[in-house]
Amino acid sequence: MSVIYIVLPAAIILAAAAVAAFIWSARAGQLDDLDGPPTRMIHDDDE
């Protein structure tokens, strides 16, 4: 039972870090262009 005092705060901190990383990446513009990479693969300009 005493292990829950270590695991529960660790899980909460890990979840908060994941949410913070998602918010940071969304505000930084990492999720803006969702259609560019697939069309870039189809229209390859190598000759």
C-alpha positions in Angstrom: 0.0 0.0 0.0 2.9 2.4 0.6 4.0 2.1 -3.0 0.9 4.1 -4.1 2.4 7.1 -2.4 5.3 7.0 -4.9 3.5 5.8 -8.0 0.5 8.1 -7.9 2.4 11.3 -7.8 4.8 10.0 -10.4 1.9 9.2 -12.7 0.4 12.6 -12.2 3.7 14.4 -12.9 4.2 12.3 -16.0 0.6 13.0 -17.3 1.1 16.7 -16.6 4.4 16.7 -18.5 2.7 15.0 -21.5 -0.1 17.6 -21.5 2.4 20.4 -21.2 4.4 19.0 -24.1 1.3 18.7 -26.3 0.2 22.3 -25.5 3.7 23.6 -26.2 3.9 21.8 -29.6 0.4 23.0 -30.6 1.3 26.6 -29.8 4.6 26.3 -31.6 2.9 25.3 -34.8 4.0 21.7 -35.0 0.4 20.6 -35.8 -0.5 23.2 -38.4 0.3 21.5 -41.7 -1.3 18.1 -41.7 -1.8 17.9 -45.5 1.7 18.9 -46.6 3.8 15.8 -46.1 1.4 13.4 -47.9 1.1 15.6 -50.9 4.9 16.3 -50.9 5.4 12.6 -51.1 3.1 12.2 -54.1 4.5 15.2 -56.0 8.2 14.3 -55.8 10.3 16.7 -57.9 13.4 14.5 -58.2 14.4 14.0 -61.8 
